[in-house]
């Protein structure tokens, strides 16, 4: 994965790398790894909406609904006008099933 390579090469990896890794792990069905990467992303940048959204999706996909709702609340704290419809239009997924997986997980976490 390119995100893992970026983290390995960068002496001070940024939240963006871990957010991408969270998404990649979610799409690969590796939810425990996705949660770990998402927690790292949000710890590096607590106001990173994308990191919190991907962590919410990871928690949902991992069956940890309460933690997913907490992350969804963080998304809304950062952007009270967050919209899944807008998110879906801006996320560059080639595979529609991947987009639907993440969008469905965000909905289940309580986002609209």
Gaussian input, Z-matrix of N, CA and C with variables (Angstrom, degrees):
# hf/3-21g

backbone

0 1
 N
 C     1     B1
 C     2     B2     1     A1
 N     3     B3     2     A2     1     D1
 C     4     B4     3     A3     2     D2
 C     5     B5     4     A4     3     D3
 N     6     B6     5     A5     4     D4
 C     7     B7     6     A6     5     D5
 C     8     B8     7     A7     6     D6
 N     9     B9     8     A8     7     D7
 C    10    B10     9     A9     8     D8
 C    11    B11    10    A10     9     D9
 N    12    B12    11    A11    10    D10
 C    13    B13    12    A12    11    D11
 C    14    B14    13    A13    12    D12
 N    15    B15    14    A14    13    D13
 C    16    B16    15    A15    14    D14
 C    17    B17    16    A16    15    D15
 N    18    B18    17    A17    16    D16
 C    19    B19    18    A18    17    D17
 C    20    B20    19    A19    18    D18
 N    21    B21    20    A20    19    D19
 C    22    B22    21    A21    20    D20
 C    23    B23    22    A22    21    D21
 N    24    B24    23    A23    22    D22
 C    25    B25    24    A24    23    D23
 C    26    B26    25    A25    24    D24
 N    27    B27    26    A26    25    D25
 C    28    B28    27    A27    26    D26
 C    29    B29    28    A28    27    D27
 N    30    B30    29    A29    28    D28
 C    31    B31    30    A30    29    D29
 C    32    B32    31    A31    30    D30
 N    33    B33    32    A32    31    D31
 C    34    B34    33    A33    32    D32
 C    35    B35    34    A34    33    D33
 N    36    B36    35    A35    34    D34
 C    37    B37    36    A36    35    D35
 C    38    B38    37    A37    36    D36
 N    39    B39    38    A38    37    D37
 C    40    B40    39    A39    38    D38
 C    41    B41    40    A40    39    D39
 N    42    B42    41    A41    40    D40
 C    43    B43    42    A42    41    D41
 C    44    B44    43    A43    42    D42
 N    45    B45    44    A44    43    D43
 C    46    B46    45    A45    44    D44
 C    47    B47    46    A46    45    D45
 N    48    B48    47    A47    46    D46
 C    49    B49    48    A48    47    D47
 C    50    B50    49    A49    48    D48
 N    51    B51    50    A50    49    D49
 C    52    B52    51    A51    50    D50
 C    53    B53    52    A52    51    D51
 N    54    B54    53    A53    52    D52
 C    55    B55    54    A54    53    D53
 C    56    B56    55    A55    54    D54
 N    57    B57    56    A56    55    D55
 C    58    B58    57    A57    56    D56
 C    59    B59    58    A58    57    D57
 N    60    B60    59    A59    58    D58
 C    61    B61    60    A60    59    D59
 C    62    B62    61    A61    60    D60
 N    63    B63    62    A62    61    D61
 C    64    B64    63    A63    62    D62
 C    65    B65    64    A64    63    D63
 N    66    B66    65    A65    64    D64
 C    67    B67    66    A66    65    D65
 C    68    B68    67    A67    66    D66
 N    69    B69    68    A68    67    D67
 C    70    B70    69    A69    68    D68
 C    71    B71    70    A70    69    D69
 N    72    B72    71    A71    70    D70
 C    73    B73    72    A72    71    D71
 C    74    B74    73    A73    72    D72
 N    75    B75    74    A74    73    D73
 C    76    B76    75    A75    74    D74
 C    77    B77    76    A76    75    D75
 N    78    B78    77    A77    76    D76
 C    79    B79    78    A78    77    D77
 C    80    B80    79    A79    78    D78
 N    81    B81    80    A80    79    D79
 C    82    B82    81    A81    80    D80
 C    83    B83    82    A82    81    D81
 N    84    B84    83    A83    82    D82
 C    85    B85    84    A84    83    D83
 C    86    B86    85    A85    84    D84
 N    87    B87    86    A86    85    D85
 C    88    B88    87    A87    86    D86
 C    89    B89    88    A88    87    D87
 N    90    B90    89    A89    88    D88
 C    91    B91    90    A90    89    D89
 C    92    B92    91    A91    90    D90
 N    93    B93    92    A92    91    D91
 C    94    B94    93    A93    92    D92
 C    95    B95    94    A94    93    D93
 N    96    B96    95    A95    94    D94
 C    97    B97    96    A96    95    D95
 C    98    B98    97    A97    96    D96
 N    99    B99    98    A98    97    D97
 C   100   B100    99    A99    98    D98
 C   101   B101   100   A100    99    D99
 N   102   B102   101   A101   100   D100
 C   103   B103   102   A102   101   D101
 C   104   B104   103   A103   102   D102
 N   105   B105   104   A104   103   D103
 C   106   B106   105   A105   104   D104
 C   107   B107   106   A106   105   D105
 N   108   B108   107   A107   106   D106
 C   109   B109   108   A108   107   D107
 C   110   B110   109   A109   108   D108
 N   111   B111   110   A110   109   D109
 C   112   B112   111   A111   110   D110
 C   113   B113   112   A112   111   D111
 N   114   B114   113   A113   112   D112
 C   115   B115   114   A114   113   D113
 C   116   B116   115   A115   114   D114
 N   117   B117   116   A116   115   D115
 C   118   B118   117   A117   116   D116
 C   119   B119   118   A118   117   D117
 N   120   B120   119   A119   118   D118
 C   121   B121   120   A120   119   D119
 C   122   B122   121   A121   120   D120
 N   123   B123   122   A122   121   D121
 C   124   B124   123   A123   122   D122
 C   125   B125   124   A124   123   D123
 N   126   B126   125   A125   124   D124
 C   127   B127   126   A126   125   D125
 C   128   B128   127   A127   126   D126
 N   129   B129   128   A128   127   D127
 C   130   B130   129   A129   128   D128
 C   131   B131   130   A130   129   D129
 N   132   B132   131   A131   130   D130
 C   133   B133   132   A132   131   D131
 C   134   B134   133   A133   132   D132
 N   135   B135   134   A134   133   D133
 C   136   B136   135   A135   134   D134
 C   137   B137   136   A136   135   D135
 N   138   B138   137   A137   136   D136
 C   139   B139   138   A138   137   D137
 C   140   B140   139   A139   138   D138
 N   141   B141   140   A140   139   D139
 C   142   B142   141   A141   140   D140
 C   143   B143   142   A142   141   D141
 N   144   B144   143   A143   142   D142
 C   145   B145   144   A144   143   D143
 C   146   B146   145   A145   144   D144
 N   147   B147   146   A146   145   D145
 C   148   B148   147   A147   146   D146
 C   149   B149   148   A148   147   D147
 N   150   B150   149   A149   148   D148
 C   151   B151   150   A150   149   D149
 C   152   B152   151   A151   150   D150
 N   153   B153   152   A152   151   D151
 C   154   B154   153   A153   152   D152
 C   155   B155   154   A154   153   D153
 N   156   B156   155   A155   154   D154
 C   157   B157   156   A156   155   D155
 C   158   B158   157   A157   156   D156
 N   159   B159   158   A158   157   D157
 C   160   B160   159   A159   158   D158
 C   161   B161   160   A160   159   D159
 N   162   B162   161   A161   160   D160
 C   163   B163   162   A162   161   D161
 C   164   B164   163   A163   162   D162
 N   165   B165   164   A164   163   D163
 C   166   B166   165   A165   164   D164
 C   167   B167   166   A166   165   D165
 N   168   B168   167   A167   166   D166
 C   169   B169   168   A168   167   D167
 C   170   B170   169   A169   168   D168
 N   171   B171   170   A170   169   D169
 C   172   B172   171   A171   170   D170
 C   173   B173   172   A172   171   D171
 N   174   B174   173   A173   172   D172
 C   175   B175   174   A174   173   D173
 C   176   B176   175   A175   174   D174
 N   177   B177   176   A176   175   D175
 C   178   B178   177   A177   176   D176
 C   179   B179   178   A178   177   D177
 N   180   B180   179   A179   178   D178
 C   181   B181   180   A180   179   D179
 C   182   B182   181   A181   180   D180
 N   183   B183   182   A182   181   D181
 C   184   B184   183   A183   182   D182
 C   185   B185   184   A184   183   D183
 N   186   B186   185   A185   184   D184
 C   187   B187   186   A186   185   D185
 C   188   B188   187   A187   186   D186
 N   189   B189   188   A188   187   D187
 C   190   B190   189   A189   188   D188
 C   191   B191   190   A190   189   D189
 N   192   B192   191   A191   190   D190
 C   193   B193   192   A192   191   D191
 C   194   B194   193   A193   192   D192
 N   195   B195   194   A194   193   D193
 C   196   B196   195   A195   194   D194
 C   197   B197   196   A196   195   D195
 N   198   B198   197   A197   196   D196
 C   199   B199   198   A198   197   D197
 C   200   B200   199   A199   198   D198
 N   201   B201   200   A200   199   D199
 C   202   B202   201   A201   200   D200
 C   203   B203   202   A202   201   D201
 N   204   B204   203   A203   202   D202
 C   205   B205   204   A204   203   D203
 C   206   B206   205   A205   204   D204
 N   207   B207   206   A206   205   D205
 C   208   B208   207   A207   206   D206
 C   209   B209   208   A208   207   D207
 N   210   B210   209   A209   208   D208
 C   211   B211   210   A210   209   D209
 C   212   B212   211   A211   210   D210
 N   213   B213   212   A212   211   D211
 C   214   B214   213   A213   212   D212
 C   215   B215   214   A214   213   D213
 N   216   B216   215   A215   214   D214
 C   217   B217   216   A216   215   D215
 C   218   B218   217   A217   216   D216
 N   219   B219   218   A218   217   D217
 C   220   B220   219   A219   218   D218
 C   221   B221   220   A220   219   D219
 N   222   B222   221   A221   220   D220
 C   223   B223   222   A222   221   D221
 C   224   B224   223   A223   222   D222
 N   225   B225   224   A224   223   D223
 C   226   B226   225   A225   224   D224
 C   227   B227   226   A226   225   D225
 N   228   B228   227   A227   226   D226
 C   229   B229   228   A228   227   D227
 C   230   B230   229   A229   228   D228
 N   231   B231   230   A230   229   D229
 C   232   B232   231   A231   230   D230
 C   233   B233   232   A232   231   D231
 N   234   B234   233   A233   232   D232
 C   235   B235   234   A234   233   D233
 C   236   B236   235   A235   234   D234
 N   237   B237   236   A236   235   D235
 C   238   B238   237   A237   236   D236
 C   239   B239   238   A238   237   D237
 N   240   B240   239   A239   238   D238
 C   241   B241   240   A240   239   D239
 C   242   B242   241   A241   240   D240
 N   243   B243   242   A242   241   D241
 C   244   B244   243   A243   242   D242
 C   245   B245   244   A244   243   D243
 N   246   B246   245   A245   244   D244
 C   247   B247   246   A246   245   D245
 C   248   B248   247   A247   246   D246
 N   249   B249   248   A248   247   D247
 C   250   B250   249   A249   248   D248
 C   251   B251   250   A250   249   D249
 N   252   B252   251   A251   250   D250
 C   253   B253   252   A252   251   D251
 C   254   B254   253   A253   252   D252
 N   255   B255   254   A254   253   D253
 C   256   B256   255   A255   254   D254
 C   257   B257   256   A256   255   D255
 N   258   B258   257   A257   256   D256
 C   259   B259   258   A258   257   D257
 C   260   B260   259   A259   258   D258
 N   261   B261   260   A260   259   D259
 C   262   B262   261   A261   260   D260
 C   263   B263   262   A262   261   D261
 N   264   B264   263   A263   262   D262
 C   265   B265   264   A264   263   D263
 C   266   B266   265   A265   264   D264
 N   267   B267   266   A266   265   D265
 C   268   B268   267   A267   266   D266
 C   269   B269   268   A268   267   D267
 N   270   B270   269   A269   268   D268
 C   271   B271   270   A270   269   D269
 C   272   B272   271   A271   270   D270
 N   273   B273   272   A272   271   D271
 C   274   B274   273   A273   272   D272
 C   275   B275   274   A274   273   D273
 N   276   B276   275   A275   274   D274
 C   277   B277   276   A276   275   D275
 C   278   B278   277   A277   276   D276
 N   279   B279   278   A278   277   D277
 C   280   B280   279   A279   278   D278
 C   281   B281   280   A280   279   D279
 N   282   B282   281   A281   280   D280
 C   283   B283   282   A282   281   D281
 C   284   B284   283   A283   282   D282
 N   285   B285   284   A284   283   D283
 C   286   B286   285   A285   284   D284
 C   287   B287   286   A286   285   D285
 N   288   B288   287   A287   286   D286
 C   289   B289   288   A288   287   D287
 C   290   B290   289   A289   288   D288
 N   291   B291   290   A290   289   D289
 C   292   B292   291   A291   290   D290
 C   293   B293   292   A292   291   D291
 N   294   B294   293   A293   292   D292
 C   295   B295   294   A294   293   D293
 C   296   B296   295   A295   294   D294
 N   297   B297   296   A296   295   D295
 C   298   B298   297   A297   296   D296
 C   299   B299   298   A298   297   D297
 N   300   B300   299   A299   298   D298
 C   301   B301   300   A300   299   D299
 C   302   B302   301   A301   300   D300
 N   303   B303   302   A302   301   D301
 C   304   B304   303   A303   302   D302
 C   305   B305   304   A304   303   D303
 N   306   B306   305   A305   304   D304
 C   307   B307   306   A306   305   D305
 C   308   B308   307   A307   306   D306
 N   309   B309   308   A308   307   D307
 C   310   B310   309   A309   308   D308
 C   311   B311   310   A310   309   D309
 N   312   B312   311   A311   310   D310
 C   313   B313   312   A312   311   D311
 C   314   B314   313   A313   312   D312
 N   315   B315   314   A314   313   D313
 C   316   B316   315   A315   314   D314
 C   317   B317   316   A316   315   D315
 N   318   B318   317   A317   316   D316
 C   319   B319   318   A318   317   D317
 C   320   B320   319   A319   318   D318
 N   321   B321   320   A320   319   D319
 C   322   B322   321   A321   320   D320
 C   323   B323   322   A322   321   D321
 N   324   B324   323   A323   322   D322
 C   325   B325   324   A324   323   D323
 C   326   B326   325   A325   324   D324
 N   327   B327   326   A326   325   D325
 C   328   B328   327   A327   326   D326
 C   329   B329   328   A328   327   D327
 N   330   B330   329   A329   328   D328
 C   331   B331   330   A330   329   D329
 C   332   B332   331   A331   330   D330
 N   333   B333   332   A332   331   D331
 C   334   B334   333   A333   332   D332
 C   335   B335   334   A334   333   D333

   B1=1.4480
   B2=1.5252
   B3=1.2969
   B4=1.4704
   B5=1.5265
   B6=1.3263
   B7=1.4656
   B8=1.5263
   B9=1.3194
   B10=1.4606
   B11=1.5264
   B12=1.3180
   B13=1.4568
   B14=1.5362
   B15=1.3267
   B16=1.4642
   B17=1.5236
   B18=1.3384
   B19=1.4640
   B20=1.5287
   B21=1.3060
   B22=1.4731
   B23=1.5281
   B24=1.3270
   B25=1.4615
   B26=1.5287
   B27=1.3101
   B28=1.4627
   B29=1.5296
   B30=1.3307
   B31=1.4682
   B32=1.5321
   B33=1.3111
   B34=1.4670
   B35=1.5329
   B36=1.3478
   B37=1.4695
   B38=1.5322
   B39=1.3106
   B40=1.4622
   B41=1.5216
   B42=1.2989
   B43=1.4674
   B44=1.5228
   B45=1.3256
   B46=1.4672
   B47=1.5251
   B48=1.3186
   B49=1.4698
   B50=1.5325
   B51=1.3283
   B52=1.4617
   B53=1.5315
   B54=1.3294
   B55=1.4710
   B56=1.5257
   B57=1.3158
   B58=1.4618
   B59=1.5100
   B60=1.3230
   B61=1.4527
   B62=1.5293
   B63=1.3283
   B64=1.4676
   B65=1.5168
   B66=1.3192
   B67=1.4621
   B68=1.5317
   B69=1.3184
   B70=1.4637
   B71=1.5245
   B72=1.3266
   B73=1.4584
   B74=1.5317
   B75=1.3281
   B76=1.4717
   B77=1.5210
   B78=1.3194
   B79=1.4610
   B80=1.5225
   B81=1.3278
   B82=1.4664
   B83=1.5311
   B84=1.3386
   B85=1.4547
   B86=1.5180
   B87=1.3243
   B88=1.4596
   B89=1.5340
   B90=1.3247
   B91=1.4596
   B92=1.5236
   B93=1.3061
   B94=1.4619
   B95=1.5322
   B96=1.3337
   B97=1.4568
   B98=1.5352
   B99=1.3271
   B100=1.4662
   B101=1.5231
   B102=1.3168
   B103=1.4691
   B104=1.5238
   B105=1.3224
   B106=1.4754
   B107=1.5267
   B108=1.3294
   B109=1.4729
   B110=1.5232
   B111=1.3273
   B112=1.4651
   B113=1.5140
   B114=1.3252
   B115=1.4611
   B116=1.5269
   B117=1.3189
   B118=1.4699
   B119=1.5315
   B120=1.3343
   B121=1.4677
   B122=1.5249
   B123=1.3299
   B124=1.4632
   B125=1.5183
   B126=1.3341
   B127=1.4709
   B128=1.5285
   B129=1.3294
   B130=1.4606
   B131=1.5222
   B132=1.3310
   B133=1.4647
   B134=1.5346
   B135=1.3429
   B136=1.4622
   B137=1.5326
   B138=1.3139
   B139=1.4656
   B140=1.5262
   B141=1.3212
   B142=1.4578
   B143=1.5273
   B144=1.3144
   B145=1.4561
   B146=1.5221
   B147=1.3131
   B148=1.4653
   B149=1.5296
   B150=1.3149
   B151=1.4649
   B152=1.5262
   B153=1.3340
   B154=1.4613
   B155=1.5307
   B156=1.3179
   B157=1.4659
   B158=1.5247
   B159=1.3249
   B160=1.4647
   B161=1.5276
   B162=1.3376
   B163=1.4607
   B164=1.5278
   B165=1.3189
   B166=1.4758
   B167=1.5227
   B168=1.3259
   B169=1.4639
   B170=1.5278
   B171=1.3223
   B172=1.4675
   B173=1.5269
   B174=1.3276
   B175=1.4671
   B176=1.5314
   B177=1.3211
   B178=1.4596
   B179=1.5227
   B180=1.3159
   B181=1.4600
   B182=1.5322
   B183=1.3189
   B184=1.4554
   B185=1.5424
   B186=1.3312
   B187=1.4600
   B188=1.5109
   B189=1.3104
   B190=1.4593
   B191=1.5314
   B192=1.3438
   B193=1.4591
   B194=1.5228
   B195=1.3305
   B196=1.4673
   B197=1.5253
   B198=1.3112
   B199=1.4671
   B200=1.5319
   B201=1.3246
   B202=1.4695
   B203=1.5243
   B204=1.3292
   B205=1.4744
   B206=1.5323
   B207=1.3208
   B208=1.4753
   B209=1.5295
   B210=1.3238
   B211=1.4681
   B212=1.5224
   B213=1.3270
   B214=1.4699
   B215=1.5290
   B216=1.3236
   B217=1.4646
   B218=1.5231
   B219=1.3332
   B220=1.4631
   B221=1.5347
   B222=1.3216
   B223=1.4685
   B224=1.5225
   B225=1.3347
   B226=1.4658
   B227=1.5264
   B228=1.3175
   B229=1.4661
   B230=1.5255
   B231=1.3244
   B232=1.4650
   B233=1.5217
   B234=1.3288
   B235=1.4688
   B236=1.5249
   B237=1.3397
   B238=1.4684
   B239=1.5321
   B240=1.3125
   B241=1.4737
   B242=1.5278
   B243=1.3304
   B244=1.4621
   B245=1.5266
   B246=1.3221
   B247=1.4617
   B248=1.5276
   B249=1.3165
   B250=1.4605
   B251=1.5201
   B252=1.3260
   B253=1.4660
   B254=1.5237
   B255=1.3215
   B256=1.4699
   B257=1.5322
   B258=1.3240
   B259=1.4725
   B260=1.5237
   B261=1.3260
   B262=1.4718
   B263=1.5326
   B264=1.3118
   B265=1.4705
   B266=1.5256
   B267=1.3151
   B268=1.4629
   B269=1.5269
   B270=1.3120
   B271=1.4554
   B272=1.5242
   B273=1.3160
   B274=1.4745
   B275=1.5351
   B276=1.3069
   B277=1.4583
   B278=1.5215
   B279=1.3152
   B280=1.4594
   B281=1.5274
   B282=1.3105
   B283=1.4549
   B284=1.5345
   B285=1.3115
   B286=1.4675
   B287=1.5286
   B288=1.3251
   B289=1.4658
   B290=1.5338
   B291=1.3265
   B292=1.4607
   B293=1.5277
   B294=1.3144
   B295=1.4687
   B296=1.5288
   B297=1.3119
   B298=1.4658
   B299=1.5279
   B300=1.3221
   B301=1.4667
   B302=1.5216
   B303=1.3245
   B304=1.4741
   B305=1.5265
   B306=1.3224
   B307=1.4699
   B308=1.5256
   B309=1.3255
   B310=1.4591
   B311=1.5141
   B312=1.3177
   B313=1.4638
   B314=1.5282
   B315=1.3254
   B316=1.4715
   B317=1.5157
   B318=1.3160
   B319=1.4748
   B320=1.5245
   B321=1.3295
   B322=1.4532
   B323=1.5285
   B324=1.3294
   B325=1.4720
   B326=1.5232
   B327=1.3349
   B328=1.4686
   B329=1.5113
   B330=1.3203
   B331=1.4564
   B332=1.5318
   B333=1.3220
   B334=1.4693
   B335=1.4947
   A1=109.39
   A2=115.18
   A3=120.05
   A4=111.60
   A5=117.31
   A6=119.67
   A7=110.89
   A8=117.59
   A9=120.52
   A10=110.70
   A11=116.18
   A12=120.57
   A13=110.34
   A14=117.04
   A15=120.69
   A16=110.73
   A17=116.17
   A18=120.31
   A19=109.95
   A20=116.99
   A21=121.41
   A22=111.35
   A23=116.50
   A24=120.48
   A25=114.11
   A26=117.29
   A27=121.13
   A28=109.51
   A29=117.83
   A30=119.14
   A31=112.77
   A32=116.68
   A33=121.36
   A34=107.41
   A35=116.75
   A36=119.20
   A37=111.75
   A38=115.06
   A39=121.32
   A40=110.84
   A41=114.99
   A42=122.76
   A43=112.23
   A44=116.04
   A45=121.36
   A46=111.79
   A47=117.24
   A48=120.79
   A49=110.57
   A50=115.47
   A51=119.92
   A52=111.61
   A53=117.60
   A54=120.48
   A55=110.17
   A56=116.05
   A57=120.26
   A58=111.71
   A59=116.04
   A60=121.03
   A61=111.08
   A62=116.58
   A63=121.10
   A64=110.27
   A65=116.23
   A66=121.41
   A67=110.58
   A68=116.89
   A69=120.78
   A70=111.08
   A71=117.27
   A72=120.39
   A73=111.26
   A74=116.97
   A75=119.91
   A76=110.43
   A77=116.25
   A78=120.62
   A79=111.94
   A80=117.02
   A81=121.66
   A82=112.16
   A83=116.62
   A84=119.90
   A85=113.97
   A86=117.29
   A87=122.75
   A88=108.79
   A89=114.53
   A90=120.05
   A91=114.27
   A92=118.54
   A93=120.14
   A94=109.78
   A95=116.58
   A96=121.25
   A97=110.94
   A98=115.83
   A99=120.40
   A100=110.90
   A101=116.03
   A102=120.06
   A103=110.33
   A104=117.14
   A105=120.52
   A106=110.90
   A107=117.13
   A108=120.62
   A109=110.41
   A110=117.03
   A111=120.84
   A112=112.51
   A113=116.59
   A114=119.81
   A115=110.62
   A116=115.89
   A117=119.77
   A118=110.07
   A119=116.44
   A120=120.77
   A121=111.25
   A122=116.55
   A123=119.28
   A124=112.26
   A125=117.21
   A126=118.56
   A127=110.68
   A128=116.76
   A129=120.21
   A130=112.24
   A131=115.96
   A132=120.81
   A133=109.16
   A134=116.65
   A135=121.04
   A136=115.59
   A137=118.08
   A138=120.22
   A139=112.84
   A140=116.96
   A141=121.83
   A142=108.90
   A143=116.27
   A144=122.18
   A145=111.81
   A146=117.61
   A147=121.38
   A148=109.99
   A149=117.20
   A150=120.60
   A151=110.93
   A152=116.96
   A153=120.35
   A154=111.16
   A155=117.43
   A156=120.17
   A157=110.63
   A158=117.51
   A159=119.64
   A160=111.26
   A161=117.44
   A162=119.47
   A163=110.22
   A164=117.72
   A165=120.47
   A166=110.32
   A167=116.75
   A168=120.65
   A169=110.55
   A170=117.15
   A171=121.06
   A172=111.16
   A173=116.05
   A174=119.36
   A175=110.72
   A176=116.84
   A177=120.33
   A178=110.81
   A179=116.27
   A180=120.66
   A181=111.60
   A182=115.91
   A183=121.10
   A184=111.13
   A185=116.89
   A186=120.79
   A187=114.17
   A188=116.74
   A189=121.90
   A190=108.41
   A191=115.12
   A192=121.74
   A193=114.23
   A194=117.38
   A195=119.11
   A196=110.98
   A197=116.87
   A198=120.65
   A199=110.46
   A200=116.53
   A201=120.53
   A202=110.25
   A203=116.78
   A204=120.00
   A205=111.36
   A206=116.60
   A207=120.49
   A208=109.71
   A209=116.86
   A210=120.46
   A211=111.17
   A212=117.45
   A213=120.50
   A214=109.87
   A215=116.81
   A216=120.45
   A217=111.01
   A218=116.91
   A219=120.42
   A220=110.65
   A221=117.02
   A222=120.73
   A223=109.17
   A224=116.45
   A225=120.45
   A226=111.94
   A227=117.84
   A228=120.05
   A229=109.85
   A230=114.90
   A231=120.14
   A232=110.89
   A233=116.54
   A234=121.04
   A235=108.93
   A236=116.82
   A237=120.20
   A238=113.75
   A239=117.11
   A240=120.87
   A241=111.98
   A242=118.00
   A243=121.15
   A244=110.13
   A245=114.80
   A246=121.71
   A247=109.50
   A248=115.76
   A249=119.47
   A250=110.55
   A251=117.64
   A252=120.01
   A253=110.69
   A254=116.94
   A255=120.19
   A256=110.05
   A257=116.55
   A258=121.68
   A259=109.94
   A260=116.29
   A261=121.24
   A262=111.47
   A263=116.79
   A264=120.57
   A265=112.42
   A266=117.15
   A267=119.87
   A268=113.76
   A269=118.02
   A270=120.36
   A271=109.88
   A272=117.83
   A273=121.41
   A274=114.00
   A275=116.23
   A276=119.70
   A277=109.76
   A278=115.91
   A279=120.93
   A280=109.67
   A281=115.31
   A282=122.10
   A283=109.59
   A284=117.49
   A285=121.77
   A286=111.61
   A287=117.68
   A288=120.55
   A289=110.85
   A290=117.47
   A291=120.87
   A292=110.36
   A293=116.10
   A294=120.89
   A295=109.57
   A296=116.60
   A297=121.02
   A298=111.85
   A299=117.32
   A300=120.72
   A301=110.17
   A302=115.72
   A303=119.92
   A304=110.98
   A305=117.60
   A306=121.30
   A307=110.21
   A308=117.27
   A309=120.74
   A310=111.89
   A311=116.88
   A312=120.93
   A313=110.68
   A314=117.02
   A315=120.36
   A316=111.43
   A317=116.67
   A318=120.12
   A319=110.50
   A320=116.44
   A321=120.93
   A322=110.79
   A323=117.06
   A324=121.33
   A325=111.56
   A326=116.47
   A327=119.55
   A328=114.90
   A329=117.83
   A330=119.82
   A331=109.80
   A332=115.56
   A333=120.80
   A334=110.39
   D1=138.30
   D2=-179.19
   D3=-64.24
   D4=-35.34
   D5=-179.66
   D6=-63.96
   D7=-41.11
   D8=178.43
   D9=-63.66
   D10=-38.34
   D11=178.44
   D12=-66.24
   D13=-41.44
   D14=178.54
   D15=-62.61
   D16=-41.69
   D17=178.70
   D18=-63.97
   D19=-40.91
   D20=-179.82
   D21=-64.89
   D22=-39.30
   D23=-174.67
   D24=-84.24
   D25=-26.79
   D26=-176.42
   D27=-87.79
   D28=121.65
   D29=-178.98
   D30=-65.20
   D31=-23.93
   D32=177.20
   D33=-132.11
   D34=80.06
   D35=-176.42
   D36=-62.59
   D37=146.27
   D38=-177.31
   D39=-99.56
   D40=163.94
   D41=-178.91
   D42=-55.46
   D43=-37.00
   D44=-178.07
   D45=-54.89
   D46=-41.00
   D47=179.98
   D48=-62.64
   D49=-44.64
   D50=-178.99
   D51=-69.66
   D52=-32.73
   D53=175.59
   D54=-63.51
   D55=-44.74
   D56=177.70
   D57=-62.90
   D58=-39.04
   D59=177.93
   D60=-65.87
   D61=-38.66
   D62=176.39
   D63=-58.57
   D64=-48.06
   D65=179.20
   D66=-61.24
   D67=-46.36
   D68=-178.66
   D69=-61.09
   D70=-43.70
   D71=178.34
   D72=-64.07
   D73=-39.31
   D74=176.71
   D75=-58.60
   D76=-47.34
   D77=-177.91
   D78=-67.45
   D79=-25.26
   D80=179.11
   D81=-88.23
   D82=-3.15
   D83=-179.72
   D84=78.40
   D85=15.38
   D86=179.73
   D87=-100.73
   D88=76.40
   D89=-168.90
   D90=-72.95
   D91=-34.70
   D92=177.54
   D93=-63.17
   D94=-43.83
   D95=177.41
   D96=-65.18
   D97=-36.69
   D98=178.32
   D99=-62.96
   D100=-43.25
   D101=178.54
   D102=-62.77
   D103=-44.98
   D104=-179.44
   D105=-61.02
   D106=-44.11
   D107=179.09
   D108=-66.25
   D109=-40.35
   D110=179.15
   D111=-63.93
   D112=-39.72
   D113=177.83
   D114=-64.50
   D115=-38.61
   D116=177.59
   D117=-64.55
   D118=-43.17
   D119=179.98
   D120=-60.65
   D121=-45.76
   D122=-178.06
   D123=-72.70
   D124=-27.04
   D125=177.18
   D126=-72.99
   D127=-33.96
   D128=178.82
   D129=-72.47
   D130=-33.28
   D131=-177.50
   D132=-144.28
   D133=85.95
   D134=-173.66
   D135=-59.83
   D136=-20.93
   D137=179.92
   D138=-103.90
   D139=22.20
   D140=178.94
   D141=-85.84
   D142=103.25
   D143=-177.76
   D144=-58.66
   D145=-43.55
   D146=-178.27
   D147=-62.61
   D148=-42.12
   D149=179.14
   D150=-61.29
   D151=-44.38
   D152=179.26
   D153=-67.11
   D154=-37.85
   D155=179.23
   D156=-65.03
   D157=-47.16
   D158=179.17
   D159=-65.57
   D160=-35.32
   D161=176.58
   D162=-66.92
   D163=-39.14
   D164=175.53
   D165=-59.49
   D166=-44.18
   D167=178.16
   D168=-63.18
   D169=-42.95
   D170=-179.86
   D171=-61.55
   D172=-45.07
   D173=178.09
   D174=-61.16
   D175=-44.59
   D176=179.56
   D177=-59.61
   D178=-49.23
   D179=-177.67
   D180=-65.27
   D181=-25.06
   D182=178.78
   D183=-86.40
   D184=-2.70
   D185=179.40
   D186=82.13
   D187=19.43
   D188=-178.66
   D189=-107.60
   D190=71.56
   D191=-170.88
   D192=-63.72
   D193=-38.80
   D194=-178.93
   D195=-62.91
   D196=-43.76
   D197=178.52
   D198=-67.75
   D199=-33.62
   D200=176.81
   D201=-62.77
   D202=-41.86
   D203=179.37
   D204=-65.87
   D205=-34.97
   D206=177.12
   D207=-63.56
   D208=-43.31
   D209=178.01
   D210=-67.70
   D211=-37.09
   D212=176.64
   D213=-61.84
   D214=-38.40
   D215=176.67
   D216=-64.06
   D217=-35.33
   D218=176.36
   D219=-65.96
   D220=-39.94
   D221=176.37
   D222=-57.25
   D223=-46.64
   D224=-178.43
   D225=-71.34
   D226=-28.29
   D227=174.47
   D228=-63.92
   D229=-43.72
   D230=-178.38
   D231=-71.06
   D232=-41.59
   D233=179.39
   D234=-140.25
   D235=94.08
   D236=-178.85
   D237=-60.42
   D238=-17.81
   D239=-179.98
   D240=-98.20
   D241=15.98
   D242=-179.36
   D243=-53.84
   D244=136.35
   D245=-179.55
   D246=-132.63
   D247=125.65
   D248=176.67
   D249=-62.74
   D250=-36.95
   D251=179.09
   D252=-59.60
   D253=-44.16
   D254=177.92
   D255=-66.22
   D256=-44.48
   D257=178.82
   D258=-55.36
   D259=-47.33
   D260=-177.34
   D261=-60.47
   D262=-34.81
   D263=-179.57
   D264=-74.39
   D265=-24.47
   D266=-175.67
   D267=-97.92
   D268=-14.97
   D269=-179.00
   D270=-81.37
   D271=125.26
   D272=-172.28
   D273=-86.72
   D274=64.04
   D275=177.46
   D276=-87.90
   D277=131.33
   D278=175.76
   D279=-78.10
   D280=-38.32
   D281=-177.80
   D282=-94.65
   D283=119.49
   D284=-178.70
   D285=-61.30
   D286=-33.51
   D287=179.17
   D288=-63.65
   D289=-34.75
   D290=176.90
   D291=-65.32
   D292=-44.81
   D293=178.38
   D294=-59.73
   D295=-45.83
   D296=-178.04
   D297=-65.49
   D298=-34.63
   D299=177.41
   D300=-60.50
   D301=-50.15
   D302=-177.84
   D303=-69.05
   D304=-44.14
   D305=179.78
   D306=-61.41
   D307=-44.60
   D308=177.82
   D309=-60.81
   D310=-39.97
   D311=178.82
   D312=-65.81
   D313=-40.14
   D314=177.76
   D315=-65.22
   D316=-40.17
   D317=177.01
   D318=-62.29
   D319=-44.80
   D320=-179.82
   D321=-63.45
   D322=-29.51
   D323=177.68
   D324=-73.76
   D325=-12.28
   D326=176.48
   D327=111.64
   D328=3.56
   D329=179.07
   D330=-85.80
   D331=153.51
   D332=-178.84
   D333=-124.81

